[in-house]
Amino acid sequence: MVDAGMTLARFVEDFVSALKAADSSGVAHKQFQPGIGPFGEADAVKAALAVLRSKGVPNPYEKAVTKRQPDLLIPGEWQVEFKVIRPFGDNGKEAENWSQNLLHPYAGNTSSLGDCLKLATSPGPERKAVVVFGYEHEPAKIPLDPCVRGFELLASSLLGIELSQRIEQRRSGLIHPVHQVLRVFAWEVIRLLG
């Protein structure tokens, strides 16, 4: 049995702060403009984990590993699947199909809904969580909220996934000219109903 050591709220606070710190370093991903916003999902998680590991000992992230499934394993604490959503690309143009990462409601799919289905049946003593991080302008030109609410509705009403109450964090002042605000949303995947 997992002790209640690390809450999901603490993990989200740590993760959003680590992404903000990675952003503040001014690092650029591939040929994109500087900032954490253009990073792919796996690279952003690795950048955040590097920041979290640098905080000293004792540190619950020392033994954390990024994997194919789950995306992040914190042994004895959490199995976490991540998704990134960006309504706009690095070039400032509206992205097509950006919400599919969250909303495609089929088992075996790589969306957050598919991740919930995988996590609900995943073995291991760890608690399971899905974390969505995304970027907006300040103020938002396309807000993430309708997509996030749609995810919650599809998870509960269509797929019978019991999720915890949403945990949410926001950081503004990112260095990228398009990805100016970081938003992180997280839910514990409790069980499949029915």
Sequence and secondary structure as in RCSB ss.txt:
>XXXX:A:sequence
MVDAGMTLARFVEDFVSALKAADSSGVAHKQFQPGIGPFGEADAVKAALAVLRSKGVPNPYEKAVTKRQPDLLIP
GEWQVEFKVIRPFGDNGKEAENWSQNLLHPYAGNTSSLGDCLKLATSPGPERKAVVVFGYEHEPAKIPLDPCVRG
FELLASSLLGIELSQRIEQRRSGLIHPVHQVLRVFAWEVIRLLG
>XXXX:A:secstr
   S S HHHHHHHHHHHHHHHHHTT B TTS BSSTTS HHHHHHHHHHHHHTT SS TTTT EE SSSSEEET
TTEEEEEEEE SB TTS B SSTTHHHH   TT SSHHHHHHHHHT  SSSEEEEEEEEEE SS SS SHHHHHH
HHHIIIIIT EEE   EEEEE   SSSS  EEEEEEEEEEEE  
